[in-house]
Amino acid sequence: MVGFLGEFEGGIRHTVSLFQEGSIEQARQNTVQVIDGLGWIMEGIAVLQDMVDIDVTQLSATLEQLQISLENDDDVMTSDVFEHELLPVLSTWKQRMADVDASPAS
């Protein structure tokens, strides 16, 4: 899961770059993949919730902002939500999962 989160973060950074470069159509296509990926991550965390201290409700406000940005076709806001809201949460989650992977088995 840590590897997937790392790849996923890279994909989000790439999508942010596409928005910033003006490649809006490609960025929007990637946004659909980001949303799908979030679904997979949430499913994975649900399976691992007894082992990993991750509160998925942290994403509630971020997802609300993302929904608003998408409904309004606000590409700048979408990019900002990805970069400044979603990536920090995912980075924290990735570190928590890495910590669990590194801890000795009981």
C-alpha positions in Angstrom: 0.0 0.0 0.0 2.9 2.4 0.7 4.2 1.9 -2.8 0.8 2.6 -4.3 0.5 5.7 -2.2 3.8 6.9 -3.5 2.9 6.3 -7.1 -0.5 7.9 -6.5 1.2 11.0 -5.0 3.3 11.2 -8.1 0.2 11.0 -10.3 -1.4 13.8 -8.4 1.7 16.0 -8.7 1.7 15.3 -12.4 -2.0 16.3 -12.7 -1.2 19.5 -10.8 1.6 20.2 -13.2 -0.8 19.7 -16.2 -3.2 22.2 -14.7 -0.5 24.7 -14.1 0.9 24.2 -17.7 -2.5 24.7 -19.2 -3.0 21.1 -20.4 -6.6 21.3 -19.0 -8.2 18.4 -20.9 -5.4 16.0 -19.9 -5.5 17.3 -16.3 -9.3 16.8 -16.2 -8.9 13.2 -17.5 -6.3 12.6 -14.8 -8.6 14.0 -12.2 -11.1 11.2 -12.9 -8.2 8.7 -12.3 -7.3 10.5 -9.0 -10.9 10.2 -7.8 -10.9 6.5 -8.7 -7.6 6.1 -6.9 -8.9 7.7 -3.8 -11.7 5.1 -3.8 -9.2 2.3 -3.9 -7.1 3.9 -1.1 -10.2 4.2 1.1 -11.0 0.6 0.5 -7.5 -0.5 1.4 -7.5 1.6 4.5 -10.8 0.1 5.6 -9.2 -3.4 5.3 -6.1 -2.2 7.3 -7.9 0.0 9.8 -7.0 -2.3 12.7 -3.3 -2.0 12.0 -3.0 1.6 10.8 -4.1 4.7 12.7 -5.6 6.6 9.9 -8.7 8.8 10.2 -10.4 8.9 6.8 -12.7 11.6 7.9 -9.7 13.9 7.5 -10.6 14.0 3.8 -14.2 15.1 4.3 -13.5 18.9 3.9 -11.0 18.2 1.1 -13.5 16.1 -0.8 -16.2 18.8 -0.3 -13.8 21.4 -1.7 -12.9 19.1 -4.6 -16.6 18.6 -5.4 -17.2 22.3 -5.5 -14.2 23.0 -7.7 -15.4 20.3 -10.2 -19.0 21.4 -10.2 -17.8 25.0 -11.0 -15.2 23.9 -13.5 -12.7 25.7 -11.4 -9.4 24.2 -12.5 -7.3 26.5 -10.4 -9.2 25.4 -7.3 -9.0 21.8 -8.3 -5.2 22.0 -8.7 -4.9 23.8 -5.3 -7.0 21.3 -3.5 -4.8 18.5 -4.9 -1.6 20.2 -4.1 -2.3 21.9 -0.8 -5.0 19.7 0.8 -4.9 16.2 -0.6 -1.1 15.6 -1.0 -0.3 16.5 2.7 -2.9 14.1 3.9 -1.7 11.3 1.7 1.9 12.0 2.7 0.9 11.6 6.4 -1.0 8.4 5.6 1.9 7.0 3.7 4.3 7.7 6.6 1.9 6.0 9.0 1.7 2.9 6.8 5.5 2.9 6.4 5.8 3.0 10.2 3.6 0.0 10.5 5.6 -1.9 7.8 8.8 -1.0 9.7 7.6 -2.1 13.1 8.6 -5.6 14.3 5.9 -8.2 14.1 4.4 -9.1 17.5 
